[in-house]
Amino acid sequence: MEQRSNVLVVEDHTGIRQSLFETLTALGFVVGEAGDGEEALVRLRMIDYDAVLLDINMPGMGGIETCRRIHHSSPSPHHYAYSTGRGR
């Protein structure tokens, strides 16, 4: 049985987060969700995700700072992708 990659989607806009969840799930990924950077850090302590998709412009801790904290606190390497949400 093939193991599916798991992705954490970190996005403060519920509709965008849900759309990404549905799309990535349809593509065969196992998807976790977080509504902000703090929640992402909590989830990453519980589950070792293969990749993290971050919104850069979130209230509170933005995507860049969240990425820095993940990098410093997690022993596992992650792949990161960023979204600015511009042009919505």
C-alpha positions in Angstrom: 0.0 0.0 0.0 1.4 3.4 -1.0 1.7 5.9 1.8 0.1 9.3 1.0 2.0 12.5 1.7 0.5 14.7 4.4 0.2 18.5 4.0 -0.6 21.2 6.6 -2.6 24.1 5.2 -2.2 27.3 7.3 -4.7 29.9 6.1 -6.8 32.4 8.1 -9.6 32.7 5.6 -11.9 29.7 6.0 -13.2 29.6 2.4 -9.7 29.5 1.0 -8.5 26.9 3.5 -11.5 24.7 2.7 -10.9 25.0 -1.0 -7.3 24.0 -0.6 -8.3 21.1 1.7 -10.8 19.8 -0.9 -8.3 20.2 -3.8 -5.4 18.6 -2.1 -7.6 15.8 -0.8 -8.9 15.1 -4.3 -5.3 14.9 -5.5 -4.6 12.2 -2.9 -2.9 14.1 -0.1 -3.8 13.7 3.6 -4.5 17.3 4.7 -4.4 19.0 8.1 -5.7 22.5 8.7 -4.7 25.4 10.9 -6.3 28.9 11.0 -3.2 30.7 12.1 0.5 30.3 12.9 0.1 29.4 16.6 -2.3 26.6 15.7 0.1 25.4 13.0 2.9 25.1 15.6 0.6 23.1 17.9 -0.4 20.7 15.1 3.2 20.2 14.0 4.1 19.1 17.5 1.4 16.4 17.2 1.9 15.3 13.6 5.0 15.2 11.4 3.8 16.8 8.1 5.7 16.3 4.8 4.9 19.9 3.6 3.4 23.1 5.0 1.4 25.5 2.8 1.4 28.9 4.5 -0.5 32.1 4.0 2.0 35.0 4.3 -0.5 37.6 5.4 -2.2 36.3 8.5 -3.2 38.3 11.5 -0.8 37.8 14.4 2.0 35.5 13.4 2.4 35.6 9.6 3.6 32.9 7.4 7.3 33.9 7.3 7.5 34.0 11.2 5.6 30.7 11.4 8.1 29.2 9.0 11.0 30.4 11.1 9.5 29.0 14.3 8.8 25.6 12.6 12.3 25.5 11.3 13.8 26.1 14.8 11.5 23.9 16.7 11.1 20.8 14.5 13.7 18.1 14.0 12.1 17.0 10.7 12.7 18.8 7.4 9.7 20.3 5.8 8.9 21.6 2.4 7.2 25.0 2.4 5.0 26.9 0.0 3.7 30.4 0.5 0.7 32.3 -0.7 0.1 36.0 -0.5 -3.6 35.9 -1.3 -3.2 39.0 -3.5 -5.5 39.3 -6.4 -8.5 37.7 -4.6 
